[in-house]
Amino acid sequence: MVYLSRLRVILIGLALISMVFGASHAFASVPGAHILFRLDTDEVKGRRLEAMRDQIRTLLHDAEPRISYSGLAVSSLTVQLRIDDPGQVEAAKVALKAVVEPIAGKDGPVQEFALDDSERGLLKFAMTDAGAKYRTSEALTQSIEVIKNRLNELGVADPSVQLTDDGLLVQAPGVADLHSLAQILARQGRLSFQLVDTSMPVDDAVNGQPPVGSTVLYTQNDPPVPYLVEDRVLVSGDSVLDAEATHDSSTEQFVVAFRLDSKGTQRFKWATTRNIGKPFAVILDDQVISAPIIREPIEHGTVQISGNFTAQSAKELALLFRTGALPARLTIVEEAR
């Protein structure tokens, strides 16, 4: 059995090595080398709609008096729900006012969602064209920043990253192993800690319908091992302040240690204090790396991940944590010299 301890999260398995760029990289000079990426804009919009769905759930949960609803779901570019009591429709619209309020864009306010309440009792919040454009633009800007940070961390000489009509163009004239570099830059690197849902056997969830608010995720094992994981993210990679690869002399293993910000530290302490004895999933890019048991509260913001890492794979994992996650998938369209 693997346990979650005060300053260490032990992660099992060789799978992470293959997930986190096990190959070594050479960066010899090759003039004209470049990579073209394309951002998955559908995923950008989909994640935003899922976030809005969760926000609506929270707003209605916190409403006073309580508002009863059903059918909260994402459909195409719309988040919709049905208010059970017609007499509470107006109260629901007031509680959800923030959903349709304009957000601050670079060129002025942006109406991201529009409300359609033409059908009795049914509220539909549709993402506007302006909202989709704004989120896509923000995701492209974030992707460029993450790519630049990774190139800088890798020590790539004289790189450039620019947005073209065909996608994100990365010029790296100092790189010989272009394919390995492309794999590193395209990695999303989304880290999260989420509770394992023990309300039903995972096999029942796989063969039937998972409970609302939970999803079946798999490990990279062969065959993959399923876990029923709560959708709620308790601590995410956004809370990571710094990360470094090091060698643990007591175990003779390469490890990755990272430090959480104050918010992440408090969330980690809160979650582990209230869930002692329960499994806690460590997830990287929608795959379960491990699900250790919480033995005691983790009150400090330092977490150490250990496994059968090589020096290179530990360094690259630390790089992902330091430079942050991409907002959506990047597809490698072209590698050329």
CORSUL-V940533 format. One record per residue. N is the residue number from 1. PSI is psi in radians with two decimals (NA if undefined). Layout:
n/psi
N/PSI
N/PSI
This chain:
n/psi
1/2.45
2/2.43
3/2.64
4/2.00
5/-3.11
6/-0.83
7/0.20
8/2.32
9/1.95
10/2.17
11/2.24
12/2.60
13/2.57
14/-0.19
15/-0.62
16/-0.49
17/-0.81
18/-0.48
19/-0.50
20/0.98
21/1.20
22/-0.40
23/2.62
24/2.86
25/2.46
26/2.44
27/1.02
28/2.84
29/2.18
30/1.87
31/2.46
32/0.09
33/2.35
34/2.79
35/2.41
36/2.18
37/2.67
38/2.25
39/2.39
40/1.60
41/-0.47
42/-0.66
43/-0.65
44/-0.87
45/-0.68
46/-0.74
47/-0.62
48/-0.71
49/-0.69
50/-0.69
51/-0.68
52/-0.68
53/-0.80
54/-0.63
55/-0.72
56/-0.75
57/-0.76
58/-0.76
59/-0.71
60/-0.57
61/-0.61
62/-0.09
63/2.52
64/2.14
65/2.93
66/2.39
67/2.16
68/2.30
69/2.99
70/2.89
71/0.44
72/2.06
73/2.80
74/2.24
75/1.99
76/-2.15
77/0.55
78/2.46
79/2.15
80/2.74
81/2.77
82/2.24
83/2.12
84/-0.69
85/1.97
86/-0.49
87/-0.20
88/0.08
89/-0.81
90/-0.66
91/-0.64
92/-0.71
93/-0.63
94/-0.76
95/-0.52
96/0.31
97/-0.63
98/-0.43
99/-0.65
100/0.03
101/2.46
102/2.59
103/2.79
104/2.06
105/3.02
106/-0.59
107/0.34
108/-3.13
109/2.52
110/2.18
111/1.68
112/-0.68
113/2.54
114/2.45
115/2.30
116/1.91
117/0.53
118/-0.46
119/2.27
120/2.16
121/-0.16
122/2.18
123/2.18
124/2.14
125/1.82
126/2.33
127/2.24
128/2.88
129/-0.69
130/-0.67
131/-0.75
132/-0.72
133/-0.73
134/-0.82
135/-0.65
136/-0.76
137/-0.75
138/-0.70
139/-0.67
140/-0.75
141/-0.77
142/-0.71
143/-0.75
144/-0.74
145/-0.76
146/-0.77
147/-0.77
148/-0.74
149/-0.72
150/-0.72
151/-0.72
152/-0.76
153/-0.59
154/-0.17
155/0.48
156/2.25
157/2.33
158/0.86
159/2.83
160/2.53
161/2.17
162/2.67
163/2.18
164/3.06
165/-0.42
166/-0.26
167/-2.73
168/2.05
169/2.11
170/2.06
171/2.13
172/1.33
173/-0.29
174/0.21
175/2.25
176/-0.81
177/1.33
178/-0.64
179/-0.77
180/-0.70
181/-0.75
182/-0.70
183/-0.70
184/-0.80
185/-0.53
186/-0.20
187/2.24
188/-0.81
189/0.59
190/1.92
191/2.41
192/2.72
193/2.13
194/2.60
195/2.53
196/2.31
197/2.00
198/0.30
199/-0.31
200/2.71
201/2.44
202/-0.57
203/-0.61
204/-0.66
205/-0.65
206/-0.75
207/-0.23
208/-2.19
209/2.09
210/2.67
211/2.67
212/2.29
213/0.10
214/2.73
215/2.55
216/2.12
217/2.78
218/2.76
219/3.10
220/0.16
221/2.85
222/1.82
223/2.77
224/2.51
225/2.19
226/2.56
227/2.43
228/1.98
229/2.36
230/2.42
231/-0.48
232/2.16
233/2.06
234/-0.73
235/2.32
236/2.99
237/-0.29
238/-0.37
239/-0.04
240/2.15
241/-0.71
242/2.71
243/2.56
244/2.59
245/2.41
246/3.06
247/2.17
248/1.88
249/-0.43
250/-0.50
251/-0.13
252/0.62
253/2.63
254/2.36
255/2.88
256/2.13
257/2.34
258/2.71
259/2.32
260/2.66
261/3.10
262/-0.68
263/-0.80
264/-0.67
265/-0.79
266/-0.70
267/-0.72
268/-0.76
269/-0.78
270/-0.80
271/-0.77
272/-0.52
273/-0.68
274/-0.08
275/0.58
276/2.32
277/-0.08
278/2.68
279/2.54
280/1.97
281/2.34
282/2.10
283/2.30
284/2.05
285/0.88
286/0.33
287/2.38
288/2.11
289/-0.69
290/2.79
291/1.22
292/2.82
293/2.37
294/2.02
295/-0.54
296/2.82
297/2.45
298/1.79
299/-0.22
300/2.74
301/0.40
302/2.19
303/2.38
304/2.22
305/2.17
306/2.71
307/-2.87
308/1.05
309/2.59
310/2.95
311/-0.69
312/-0.80
313/-0.59
314/-0.71
315/-0.69
316/-0.57
317/-0.75
318/-0.67
319/-0.75
320/-0.77
321/-0.66
322/-0.70
323/-0.16
324/2.92
325/2.62
326/2.59
327/-0.32
328/3.06
329/2.46
330/2.18
331/2.33
332/1.93
333/-0.65
334/2.43
335/2.10
336/2.80
337/NA
